[in-house]
Amino acid sequence: MYFDNENHQGIELDEFQDKRNVENGTCKSCKRFNTAKAWCQSCDPKKLIQEFKGTGNEALNEFFKDLWLSTDCYTGVIEWIPFEDFNDMQEIGKGGFSTVYSAILSNGLREIKADENGKYVIQSRGLPKKLALKNLTNSQNLSDDFLKEIKSHLKCSNLELFGITQNPRTKDYVMVTKFADEGDLRSYIVLNFKQLKWADKLFLLYNIANNLQKIHREGYIHRDLHSGNILQTKGFLDYALSYIADLGLSQPSGRTPEDDSVYGVLPYVATEVLNGHPYTSASDIYSFGVLMTEITTGIVPFKDILHDFKLAYKICKGLRPKFAKGTPECYIQLANQCMDADPSNRPTAEDIKEKVYYWHKILKFGANNEEENMRKELFETADQIAQTLSTTSKKHPQAVFSSRSFKYSNLPKSVNSSNSYEYHNSDMQDIEISDGT
């Protein structure tokens, strides 16, 4: 940006002047202090664009250029990464729309190193790094859906996105993200169930609720929340950190999908969605409530039941997953509120986050009054009971815990949870079943 005056023509205004600091080092191009460590927001984005060799797709080229112009730090640059820079690629997961691999990025990630004076002002690369590569199936012809998932990820996910690449054999586009070294939440709970105390479980839920709040705050709905697409990494003091993944189905609130079929994992799908109503943020909260039951038992919901119209019918009539023996009543009440048949009765992600963190804080830092002390004792008793529980149970061969498409007609109007609800085959007579799988 420039302005004119009577003494100087074309003096450049510095729109980033308030960000410049001597501690960030000096920009080699404009000779001013950088706006962030080893990064000048006036010059470095332009340099990236000038040196960019392109992706082979004009829409993606423009996407990168727009993205870089708003990038405000060196380590925050989303890169176009040559596929040959990855080694030791191994498949680690597969879904309906993508396959996920682990791989080693040979030249490492962007990092900032110290100069001879100990100031971190030098642009550099790290050691070879293990990352996750999400290959989007049949994405050779770049679509709005692919760019939508990238934008959704950048806005909503806490899982770092480092770049995009393209498989030269299949021509599929690939998202490059942080590698989740603890796997997904489903396997993490099973493998660590005896070691997980209630303080740990509540912290897991706090992380998930925090990420879900971010998604909703940005005006998006996840639409396919379940324990298989929540990733775990090691965090501070060995706490596991949770990241909601698979944002490909996420879309702005109020947008109606073109296809009226349901896509997801049946036990986690909100009752109103089964009834044909559109997804809302409250639909994600229902799924969160189901996750809350799973965390208490270490067993995926309705593992021993055929996932078909009959299960959908039972769910609409009030069937909900069971809680583990000893689960504190305050926790059960919150989970049941999340799974309420009436979406308007469900809490928000922010409500959940505040409540579970409050319980976590009592367990970690102690009670301040008698009521808190009683609650603390309930969770500690539940910890003892959890040591006697088993996470092994027989899986029905047609219980499906990967996301899929289905459509059921003539389901009953949703009612609230009832542990005493019994399902009778006679209820099914003369009911048409339309399965869109």
N, C-alpha and C positions, 0 to 999 in steps of 0.2 A: 504494500500500500504506500502511495506517495502523496505529498502535498507540495504546493508551490508557495513561495513568498518572494518578496522583492529582492532579497539578498541571495537566496539559494533556490535553485530550481531542482525539482525531483528528489527531495530529501525523503528517505524511506522511514516510514513510521514503524516502530517495532511493537507489534501486537503482543509479543511474548515477553516484553521487558520485565514484567513483574515476576516471571518465573526464573529469570537469569540469576545465577549465583556463582561466586568465585569457587565454591566447593565442588561445582559440577565440571570444572575444567573449562578450557577455551575451545571454541569451534575453529577448526582449521580453515574453514571457508570464509566466514564473516568476521572472524577475529573477536567476536563477543563471547561473553561467558555463556556456557551451555544452559539450556532450560531444564535439563535433568542430567543425571550422571552420564557423561560421555554421549550426550544427545542434544542436538540443537534442532528444535522443532521448526525453525525457519529454513534450515538447510538440509538436514538429513533425509526427510521424506522426499524432497526433490531429487536428492542424490540416488535414492533407491529407485525412483521412477526412471531416471536417466540410465541407470545400469541394468534395468530390468530387460531380460531377453524375451520375455513373453511366455505364455502357457500354451499357445496354439489355439486359444479360444478368445475371441475378442471380448465377449461378455465377462469372462473371468479376468481378463487383463484389466478391464475398467473397474471391476470389483476390487482388485488389489490396489490399484492406483487411488481409488476413493478411500480405501481403508488406511493406506499409508499416510495420506495427507492429514489424517486425524490422530495418528499414532504419536504418543507423547513421551515414549521412553524406548531405549535401545532394546531392552529385553522383552518389550511388548510387541515387537514386530511379528506379524503373521507372515510366514515365508512361503514362497513357492519352492518346494524342495525336490531336487532331481531324484527320481526313484532309485537310481544306482547308488545313491548315498546311504541306502539301507542295506544291512546285512543280517543274516541269521533270522529270517522271517519264519514265524511259527504261528499256525492258526490256534486261537485260544477261545473263540466263541463264534456262534452263528445265529442270526435271527432271520426274520422274514424278508428284510430289505438290505441286510448288510452282513459282512463277515469281518470279524475283528482278529487282527494279528498282533503279535509282539515282534519288534525288530530293533536292531541297534543302529542308531544314527551315527555314522562313522566320524563325522567332523563335529559332533557335539552341538549343544545348544548355545545360543548367544549368552554371553556373560561379560561382566565388567571386571577388569583387573586393575590392580593398584600400580601407580607409577613409582618412580624412585623415591618419591617423598611420602609414599603410603596413601596417597589419595586415589580413590577408585574412580578413575576418569578415562580408562583405556578400553576401547571396544575390542572384544576378543571372542573366542569360542572355547567351550569346555571340552572335557574328555568325551569319548564315545558314550552315548546315552541310550538306555533301553526305553522305548516309547511304545505307544499303542497306535495301530493303524486301522482305521475303520473304513473298509472297502465298501462303497455304496453300490450295490448290485445294479447292473444295467444302467449305469450313469454315464455311458459313453457320450450320449447326446445331452450335453449340459442343460439341465432344466431349472426352472424357477424353484422347484422343490429342493434341489441341492443347495442353491444359494440361500434359500429360506432356512435350511437346517444350519448352515454356517452362521447366518445372522442370529438365529434363535440361540445357538450355542454361545456366541459372543455376548449376547445380552443377558442370558439366563443362567448359564452353567458356571459353577465354580471350578470345574475341571479344565485346566489350562489347555488351550488350543495353540499349537506351535506352528502349524502350517498345513498346506495342502500339497498333495502329489498326485501322480497319475500312473497307474499300472500300464506299462508300455505294451503288454501282451493283450490284456482285456480292454484297455482304454478306459476302464472304470476310474472315477475320481476317488481319492482317499483322504480322509481327515486324519491328521497327525496330532495326537493328544498325549497328555501325561499317562504313564502306565500305572494302572491300579495294582500295586504289588500284593494286595490282600484279597483280590478277586471281587466277586459281587457279594452283596449283603446276604443273599440266600445261602451261599456256601460258607461265608464267614461266620454266620450264626451257628451253623451245624458244627463246624470245626472248632469253634471256641466257646461253645455253650456253657461248659462247666467252669470256664475261667471268667466268663463275663458276669460281673456283679451288676446290680441294678443301677449303680452310678454310671457304669459303662453303657448300659442299654439306654438310659435316659439321655446320655450325651450323644449317642448315635441318632436318636430321634430328634434331638435338638438340631443337629447338623442337617438332617433331612428336611425338617420344618423350615430351617433358615433358608435353604436352597429353594424350597417350594415357595416360600414367601417372595423370594427374589423373582421367580418365574411369574407369579401372579402380579407382583408390583409392576412388572414390565408390560402387563396386559396380556400375558400368554396363559394358555392352559396346557398341561402336559399331555393328558389324554391316554397315557399308557403307563401309569406308575405301578411298579411291582418290585419285589426284592431282587429280581434278575437284572434290572437295569439301574440299580443303585450300586455304585462302585466304591470300594474301600481302599484307602491307603494308610500307611503308618503316619501318625501325626506326632505332635509334641508330647513328650513324656509317655510314649507308647499308646496314647489314645488313638483309636482308629478314626479317620476322617471320612465322611460319606459325601459322595457326589452323585447327583441325579444325572443320568446319561440318557441316550436315545431320545433326543429332542426333535427327531424327524417328524413326529406327528404333532408337535406343538404348534399352536396357531393362535392368533389374536382372539380374545374373547368376543363373542357375538357372531363370529363367522361360522356359517353352517357348512359342514362338509358336503361335497357333491354326492358321495355315496352314503346311503342311509344305513349301511351295515355297520356293525360294531367291530372294532379291531382292538384286541388286548388279550389279557389272561382272565378267563371268566370269573374266578373267585374275587378278583380285585375290582371288577367293573361295577360302577355305581348302579343302584337299582333303577333310577330314573332313566339312565342310558339304556339299560336292558329294555325298558318300557318304550323306547323310541324317542325319548326327549334328547335335546342337544347336550353336549358336554358343557359344563361350566367349571369354574374354579372349585365349586363345592363337590363336583365329581371327583376331582383329585383328592379332596379331603376324605371322601369315602374310602378311596384306595389307601390313604394314609392310615385310617382306622384299621383296615385289614392288616397292614404292616405291623401295627401295634400288637395285634393278637399273635402274629407269627414270631415276634421277638420274645414273647412270654413262653412259647412252647418249643421253639427251635424247629418247628414242623410247618411246612407250607400248608396253607388252608385247603381243606377238602382234598387232601392228598389221596384218600382211600375211596373217593367217589368218582364215578364217571362224569366227565365234564360235558354235559349235553343239555338239552332243553329241560329235562327234569330237574337238574341242579339249578338252572336259571329260575325255574318255577318256584322251587323251594326258597331261593334267596328272596324273590319278590314277596313270598308269603311270610318272610321274617327270619329265615335261617341265617345265622351268622357264625363265623368261626369261633371255636371255643378258646377260652383263656386257660393258661396253666394253673394248676392248683397253687393256692397261696398268693395269687396276684392281688395286690392292694386294690380295694374297692374304688379309691379315687381314680386310679389308672383305668379300671374297667369302665367307669362312668364316662371318662373322657373318650375312650375308644368307641364306646357305644354311641356317644353323641356324634362322633365323626361318621359313624355308619348309620345314622338316623335316616329313615326312609324319606323324610322331608328335607330336601337340601337346605331350606332356609333355617333349619334348626342346627346345622353343623357349624362348628367354630371356624375361624379363619386360620391360615397357617401361622399368622402372628400370634393369635390366641394360644395355639398349641405350643409354639416355641417358648412363649413366656412361662406357661404352666410347667412344661417338662424341665425347663432350666431351673425353675424355682425348686422343684423336687430334687433335681441333681445337686443344687447348691446346698440343700439341707443335708444330703448324704455326704457331701465332700467337706463341708465346712462347719457342720453342726447345727443344732436347733437353737432357736432364740426364745421359744416359749413352749408351753405344754402341748399345744396342738401340733406344732412342728415336731416335737419329740415323739409324739404318738405316731405320726406319719413316718418318721425315720425308723421307728421300731417295726412298723409294718413292712417296709421295704427290706429291712435287715432279716426279718423272719422269712420273707419271700426268697432271699438269697440262700438261706439254709435249705428251704424246701426244694429249690431249683437243683441242688446237688443230688437229689433223689430221682429227678425226672429223666426220662429217656427221650432222645430225639429220633429214635428209629421207629419207623412205622411202614407198613406195607403200602406201596404205591399202586393205585389202580392203573392197569396198562393204558387206559384211555383218559387218564388225568393229564391235561396238557398245560405245562407251565412256560411255554414259549408263546409269544404273541401271535395271534391268528385272527382271521376274519370270520365272523358268524352273524347270523340274523335269526331271531326267533319271533314268531307272531303269536298273538293271543295270550301273552303273559298276563297274569293278574295284576291289579293295582298294588303297588308296593306298600307294605306295612312294616312296622318297627320290629326290631329284634325280639325273638322269643325263644329262649333256650328249650322251652317245653314243646315247641312246635313239632308235630309229627306229620310226616308226609305219607299220604295214602295213594296207592296206584289208582284207586277208583277216581281220584281227583282228575286224572289225566284223560278219562274217557271223552271221546268226541271233541278233543282239542287238536287243531291242526298244528303240525310242526313244520316250520320252514327253516331249514338249516343252510346258512350261506357259506359253510366251510368248503 
